[in-house]
């Protein structure tokens, strides 16, 4: 004789299975969704424009530096980060300590967009600087500028957006394989 499970018994089994499934799913590792990076700038053009604006401001502030007054260095550092900021802090501190004096002005000749992959929080630009009128002398008036320094300096500059989505100069290297025209 076969007995048929009663409706109550089926409900109890179903409840046990549901409770067991719920308990097991509570023990399973939770999958955390990977957030999609929010674009810092709406477009590559917007990112390049922000980077160029920061670099132009950097050059303006650079031309206001007085090596005898360390307070004039801080505005430069506000526009930089990473290895670029570290190198500048060390260089300006050393020039100040040595009593160097800087004359002349750096001029931005060109700013060319190189790359800014989505989400456009990093920008690489090719920059040409005219440093022909810049001199640095020690306290005895002896030039500290490397002999043969070119008047025009081609650079590859990398910018990164900080946590407030403000572009900062993060690194700069001389482009050995390039030249720039004034």
Protein Blocks (a to p, Z undefined) as FASTA:
>chain_A
ZZdddfklmmmmmmmmmmmmmmmmmmpccdddddddddfbfbfklmmmmmmmmmmmmmmm
mmmpcfklmklmmmmmmmggcjllmmmmmmmmmmmmnopacedjdddfbdcdfbdcdehl
accddddddfklgccddfkopafbdghiafbdcddddddddfkopacdfbdcddfkbccd
ZZ
